[in-house]
Amino acid sequence: MSKPKNILIIIVIVCVLFLIRSFIFGSLVHLVIPPSHASYSDKVIEDIGGDDFLVATLDSCLKIDEKDIPDGNFTGTYGTYGYYDAKNISYVTYNGLRGYMIVWKTSQDNYDEFNNDDVNMYISDYAKDGKSKCFIEYSYESKDVYGIILGTDNIWYGESDLMYEILDLNSSGFKMSYTTIYPTGTSGGFFWFSKSLSYCSW
């Protein structure tokens, strides 16, 4: 009677050890070899700055890596903008395309463009090589600047995709900067500060 019990215990132990080994091996493989595609229901949600001021959401995408990167610059059609204490987030789409976004939050002191203490302002621009787009917003309440650079080399996103879908901004308060030129002084409080710097009217 004790012999069958011992055999059963050995079988259970072997099964548990096999499951643990499989779990550890699967976890290591996932770390070394990122997933080849996301599920349609996956989302990458990045609260830029961690205070809900600017949140990026990529639908049907799966985050595969995140790392801090050194301070650098983004050269757009209207100028060069810095990014500070940024992180680079790479992801994969449901059809297996790989992309990245760089996000950051920093002080107003790093930007000469944002010198107004009474209103939120933003910049929407794209790289001269056409491989990425950026959106940078200044909050006059916190005196912080939030930014995102979205790579578009492998995955194409338009300005409206970035502003109205990924960042979920209101189109009545945030007009596209480089797709259409809007006149100065509108009733909603939106007007052009320069060709690339805009005031928010929300």
MARDOKE-952918 format. One record per residue: residue number from 1; x negated, y negated, z of N, C-alpha, C in turn. Coordinates in steps of 0.1 Angstrom, whole numbers, always signed. Layout:
REM MARDOKE-952918
NUM/X/Y/Z/X/Y/Z/X/Y/Z .
...
***
This chain:
REM MARDOKE-952918
1/-8/+12/+0/+0/+0/+0/-9/-13/+0 .
2/-20/-12/+7/-28/-24/+8/-36/-26/-5 .
3/-38/-15/-12/-46/-16/-25/-38/-24/-35 .
4/-25/-21/-37/-17/-29/-47/-17/-44/-43 .
5/-16/-46/-30/-15/-60/-25/-29/-67/-28 .
6/-40/-60/-26/-53/-66/-29/-54/-69/-44 .
7/-49/-60/-52/-50/-62/-67/-41/-74/-71 .
8/-29/-75/-65/-20/-86/-67/-27/-99/-63 .
9/-33/-100/-51/-40/-112/-47/-51/-116/-56 .
10/-59/-105/-61/-70/-108/-70/-65/-114/-83 .
11/-54/-108/-88/-48/-113/-100/-43/-128/-99 .
12/-37/-131/-87/-32/-145/-85/-44/-154/-84 .
13/-54/-150/-77/-66/-159/-76/-72/-161/-89 .
14/-73/-151/-97/-79/-152/-111/-71/-162/-119 .
15/-57/-160/-118/-48/-169/-126/-50/-184/-121 .
16/-51/-186/-108/-52/-200/-103/-66/-206/-107 .
17/-76/-198/-107/-90/-202/-111/-89/-205/-126 .
18/-82/-197/-134/-81/-200/-148/-74/-213/-151 .
19/-63/-215/-144/-55/-228/-146/-64/-240/-142 .
20/-71/-239/-131/-80/-250/-127/-90/-252/-137 .
21/-97/-242/-142/-107/-243/-152/-101/-249/-165 .
22/-89/-245/-169/-83/-250/-181/-80/-265/-179 .
23/-75/-269/-167/-72/-283/-165/-85/-292/-165 .
24/-95/-287/-159/-108/-295/-159/-113/-296/-173 .
25/-113/-285/-180/-119/-285/-194/-110/-294/-203 .
26/-97/-293/-201/-88/-302/-209/-91/-317/-206 .
27/-93/-320/-193/-95/-334/-189/-109/-339/-195 .
28/-119/-330/-195/-132/-334/-200/-131/-336/-215 .
29/-124/-327/-222/-122/-329/-236/-115/-342/-240 .
30/-105/-345/-232/-97/-357/-234/-106/-370/-233 .
31/-116/-369/-223/-125/-380/-221/-135/-381/-232 .
32/-140/-370/-236/-151/-370/-246/-145/-372/-260 .
33/-134/-365/-263/-128/-366/-276/-114/-372/-274 .
34/-113/-385/-277/-100/-392/-276/-89/-386/-284 .
35/-76/-388/-280/-65/-382/-288/-65/-387/-302 .
36/-61/-379/-311/-61/-383/-326/-49/-392/-330 .
37/-39/-392/-322/-27/-401/-325/-19/-402/-312 .
38/-11/-413/-312/-1/-415/-301/+12/-409/-304 .
39/+20/-408/-294/+34/-404/-296/+42/-416/-300 .
40/+53/-414/-307/+61/-426/-311/+66/-434/-299 .
41/+68/-427/-287/+73/-434/-275/+62/-440/-267 .
42/+49/-438/-270/+38/-444/-262/+38/-459/-264 .
43/+33/-466/-254/+31/-480/-254/+18/-484/-247 .
44/+11/-494/-253/+0/-500/-246/+5/-514/-241 .
45/+5/-515/-227/+10/-528/-221/-2/-534/-214 .
46/-5/-546/-217/-17/-553/-211/-12/-566/-206 .
47/-11/-567/-193/-8/-580/-186/-21/-588/-186 .
48/-23/-597/-195/-35/-605/-196/-36/-615/-184 .
49/-46/-613/-176/-48/-621/-164/-41/-615/-152 .
50/-32/-605/-153/-26/-599/-142/-15/-607/-135 .
51/-10/-617/-141/+0/-625/-135/+13/-627/-143 .
52/+15/-619/-153/+28/-619/-161/+29/-632/-170 .
53/+19/-640/-171/+20/-652/-179/+20/-648/-194 .
54/+11/-640/-198/+10/-635/-212/+8/-620/-212 .
55/+17/-613/-218/+17/-598/-217/+17/-593/-232 .
56/+8/-585/-235/+7/-578/-248/+13/-564/-248 .
57/+21/-561/-257/+27/-547/-258/+26/-542/-272 .
58/+19/-531/-273/+17/-524/-286/+26/-512/-286 .
59/+37/-511/-294/+46/-500/-294/+40/-489/-302 .
60/+43/-476/-298/+38/-464/-305/+23/-463/-306 .
61/+17/-468/-296/+2/-468/-295/-2/-462/-281 .
62/-14/-457/-281/-20/-451/-269/-34/-456/-266 .
63/-36/-461/-254/-49/-466/-251/-59/-455/-250 .
64/-71/-457/-256/-81/-446/-256/-94/-451/-249 .
65/-96/-464/-247/-108/-469/-240/-105/-483/-236 .
66/-112/-487/-225/-112/-501/-220/-125/-504/-214 .
67/-132/-515/-218/-145/-518/-212/-147/-533/-212 .
68/-154/-538/-202/-158/-552/-201/-168/-555/-211 .
69/-167/-567/-217/-177/-571/-227/-183/-585/-223 .
70/-194/-588/-228/-201/-601/-225/-193/-613/-232 .
71/-195/-624/-226/-188/-636/-232/-193/-638/-246 .
72/-184/-643/-255/-187/-644/-269/-178/-655/-275 .
73/-178/-655/-289/-170/-665/-296/-162/-658/-307 .
74/-151/-664/-310/-142/-661/-321/-142/-673/-331 .
75/-147/-670/-343/-147/-681/-353/-135/-680/-362 .
76/-126/-689/-361/-114/-689/-369/-114/-700/-380 .
77/-103/-702/-387/-103/-711/-398/-103/-726/-393 .
78/-99/-728/-381/-98/-741/-375/-109/-745/-365 .
79/-117/-735/-362/-128/-738/-352/-133/-725/-346 .
80/-142/-727/-336/-148/-715/-329/-143/-716/-314 .
81/-138/-705/-309/-132/-705/-295/-140/-694/-287 .
82/-143/-697/-275/-150/-688/-267/-140/-678/-259 .
83/-145/-667/-256/-138/-658/-247/-147/-654/-235 .
84/-142/-653/-223/-149/-652/-211/-143/-641/-202 .
85/-152/-634/-195/-148/-623/-186/-137/-614/-194 .
86/-140/-611/-206/-131/-604/-214/-132/-589/-213 .
87/-122/-582/-218/-123/-567/-219/-118/-563/-233 .
88/-124/-553/-239/-121/-548/-252/-113/-535/-250 .
89/-101/-535/-255/-92/-523/-253/-90/-517/-267 .
90/-94/-504/-268/-92/-497/-281/-80/-488/-279 .
91/-73/-485/-290/-61/-477/-290/-59/-470/-303 .
92/-50/-460/-303/-47/-453/-315/-32/-454/-317 .
93/-28/-454/-330/-14/-455/-333/-8/-441/-335 .
94/+5/-440/-336/+12/-427/-338/+8/-420/-351 .
95/+3/-428/-361/-1/-422/-373/-17/-421/-374 .
96/-23/-422/-362/-38/-419/-362/-47/-431/-365 .
97/-42/-443/-367/-51/-454/-370/-56/-460/-357 .
98/-69/-464/-357/-75/-469/-345/-77/-484/-346 .
99/-74/-491/-335/-75/-506/-335/-80/-510/-321 .
100/-82/-523/-320/-87/-529/-307/-81/-542/-305 .
101/-81/-547/-292/-78/-560/-289/-87/-565/-278 .
102/-91/-577/-278/-99/-583/-268/-90/-593/-260 .
103/-90/-592/-247/-81/-601/-239/-89/-607/-228 .
104/-85/-619/-224/-92/-626/-213/-83/-637/-207 .
105/-87/-640/-194/-82/-652/-187/-94/-659/-182 .
106/-94/-673/-183/-105/-681/-178/-100/-695/-175 .
107/-109/-703/-170/-106/-716/-165/-104/-726/-177 .
108/-96/-736/-175/-95/-747/-185/-108/-753/-188 .
109/-117/-753/-179/-130/-760/-180/-138/-754/-192 .
110/-135/-742/-197/-142/-736/-208/-137/-741/-221 .
111/-127/-749/-221/-121/-753/-234/-119/-768/-235 .
112/-126/-775/-244/-124/-789/-246/-110/-792/-253 .
113/-105/-782/-260/-92/-784/-267/-80/-787/-257 .
114/-81/-781/-245/-69/-782/-236/-73/-792/-226 .
115/-69/-804/-228/-72/-815/-219/-59/-822/-214 .
116/-48/-816/-215/-35/-822/-211/-30/-815/-199 .
117/-27/-823/-189/-22/-818/-176/-7/-817/-175 .
118/+0/-820/-185/+15/-821/-184/+22/-811/-192 .
119/+16/-803/-200/+23/-794/-209/+14/-782/-213 .
120/+21/-771/-215/+14/-759/-220/+10/-761/-235 .
121/-1/-756/-239/-5/-757/-253/-10/-743/-258 .
122/-11/-742/-271/-16/-729/-276/-23/-731/-290 .
123/-31/-721/-293/-38/-721/-306/-34/-707/-312 .
124/-31/-707/-324/-29/-694/-332/-38/-696/-344 .
125/-47/-686/-346/-57/-687/-357/-60/-673/-362 .
126/-67/-672/-373/-73/-659/-378/-87/-661/-382 .
127/-94/-650/-381/-109/-650/-385/-110/-653/-400 .
128/-121/-660/-403/-124/-663/-417/-125/-651/-426 .
129/-130/-640/-420/-131/-627/-428/-117/-620/-429 .
130/-107/-625/-422/-94/-619/-423/-92/-606/-415 .
131/-102/-603/-407/-102/-590/-400/-96/-590/-386 .
132/-92/-602/-381/-86/-603/-368/-78/-616/-366 .
133/-70/-616/-357/-61/-628/-354/-63/-631/-339 .
134/-61/-644/-335/-62/-647/-321/-50/-656/-317 .
135/-47/-655/-304/-37/-664/-298/-43/-668/-284 .
136/-43/-681/-282/-49/-686/-269/-39/-696/-264 .
137/-35/-694/-251/-25/-703/-245/-31/-709/-232 .
138/-28/-722/-230/-32/-729/-218/-20/-731/-209 .
139/-21/-728/-196/-10/-730/-186/-14/-743/-178 .
140/-6/-753/-179/-10/-765/-172/-7/-764/-157 .
141/+2/-754/-153/+5/-752/-139/-7/-746/-132 .
142/-13/-736/-138/-24/-729/-131/-38/-734/-136 .
143/-38/-742/-147/-50/-747/-153/-59/-735/-158 .
144/-52/-724/-162/-59/-713/-168/-56/-711/-183 .
145/-65/-705/-189/-64/-702/-204/-64/-687/-206 .
146/-54/-682/-213/-52/-668/-216/-54/-666/-231 .
147/-61/-655/-235/-64/-653/-249/-63/-638/-253 .
148/-60/-636/-265/-61/-623/-271/-66/-624/-286 .
149/-75/-615/-289/-79/-613/-303/-75/-599/-307 .
150/-68/-598/-318/-62/-585/-323/-69/-582/-336 .
151/-76/-571/-336/-82/-566/-348/-72/-562/-358 .
152/-74/-566/-371/-65/-562/-381/-72/-555/-393 .
153/-84/-551/-391/-91/-544/-401/-85/-531/-405 .
154/-82/-522/-395/-76/-509/-398/-61/-510/-397 .
155/-55/-519/-389/-41/-520/-387/-37/-534/-390 .
156/-28/-537/-399/-25/-550/-403/-14/-556/-394 .
157/-16/-567/-388/-6/-575/-381/-6/-589/-386 .
158/+6/-594/-388/+7/-608/-392/+8/-617/-380 .
159/+7/-630/-382/+8/-640/-371/+22/-638/-363 .
160/+33/-636/-371/+46/-634/-364/+46/-621/-356 .
161/+39/-610/-361/+38/-598/-354/+31/-600/-340 .
162/+20/-607/-340/+13/-610/-328/+21/-618/-318 .
163/+27/-629/-323/+33/-639/-314/+47/-634/-310 .
164/+55/-629/-319/+69/-626/-315/+72/-611/-312 .
165/+63/-602/-316/+66/-588/-312/+56/-584/-301 .
166/+43/-585/-304/+33/-580/-294/+33/-589/-281 .
167/+34/-602/-283/+34/-611/-271/+48/-615/-267 .
168/+58/-612/-275/+72/-614/-271/+75/-629/-268 .
169/+69/-638/-276/+71/-652/-274/+84/-656/-281 .
170/+90/-667/-276/+103/-672/-282/+99/-680/-294 .
171/+105/-677/-306/+101/-684/-318/+106/-698/-318 .
172/+116/-702/-310/+120/-716/-310/+110/-725/-302 .
173/+102/-719/-293/+93/-726/-285/+78/-725/-290 .
174/+76/-714/-298/+62/-712/-303/+63/-710/-318 .
175/+60/-721/-325/+60/-720/-340/+47/-715/-345 .
176/+47/-708/-356/+35/-703/-362/+26/-714/-367 .
177/+14/-713/-364/+5/-725/-366/+0/-725/-380 .
178/-4/-714/-386/-11/-714/-399/-2/-709/-410 .
179/+10/-704/-407/+19/-700/-418/+27/-712/-423 .
180/+31/-721/-414/+39/-732/-418/+34/-745/-410 .
181/+34/-756/-417/+30/-768/-410/+43/-776/-406 .
182/+44/-779/-393/+56/-785/-388/+53/-800/-385 .
183/+63/-808/-386/+61/-823/-385/+59/-827/-370 .
184/+54/-839/-368/+51/-844/-355/+64/-849/-349 .
185/+66/-846/-336/+77/-851/-328/+91/-845/-332 .
186/+94/-833/-326/+107/-828/-328/+115/-829/-315 .
187/+128/-827/-317/+137/-830/-305/+134/-820/-294 .
188/+129/-808/-297/+127/-798/-287/+114/-800/-280 .
189/+106/-810/-283/+94/-813/-276/+82/-807/-283 .
190/+84/-800/-294/+72/-794/-301/+67/-804/-311 .
191/+54/-806/-311/+48/-814/-321/+33/-810/-323 .
192/+28/-814/-334/+14/-810/-337/+4/-820/-330 .
193/-5/-814/-322/-16/-821/-316/-28/-822/-326 .
194/-30/-812/-333/-39/-811/-344/-35/-800/-353 .
195/-42/-797/-363/-38/-787/-373/-37/-774/-366 .
196/-44/-771/-355/-44/-758/-349/-39/-758/-335 .
197/-37/-769/-328/-34/-769/-314/-19/-774/-313 .
198/-11/-766/-306/+3/-769/-306/+8/-770/-291 .
199/+19/-777/-289/+25/-778/-276/+37/-768/-276 .
200/+39/-762/-264/+50/-753/-262/+63/-761/-258 .
201/+74/-757/-263/+86/-764/-260/+96/-756/-252 .
202/+91/-746/-245/+100/-738/-236/+101/-743/-222 .
***
